[in-house]
């Protein structure tokens, strides 16, 4: 998922907060973001240099 989409969640939240489909999609997206961040943090903790980090594709 593209990073700009994740920012759009915040911008659209007020208008769509009562839309169950929006809420479910937002939760799925945020869970995905957390998984990606945890993966990157794990790589950093293992001491890999930046050239070897495997960043997710957007």
C-alpha positions, 0 to 999 in steps of 0.5 A, a space after each residue: 500500500 502506498 504511503 500517501 494512501 495511509 495519510 489519506 486515512 487520517 484526512 478522510 476519517 472524519 467524513 467516513 467514521 460511520 462507514 464500516 467499510 472505511 473503518 475495516 479498510 483503515 484497520 487493515 491498512 494500519 495493521 499492515 503499516 505496523 507489520 512493515 515498521 516492526 520488520 524494519 525495526 527488527 532489521 535495524 536491531 540486528 545491526 544490518 547496514 542501510 544498504 542491506 535493509 529490505 524496505 517494503 515496496 510501495 
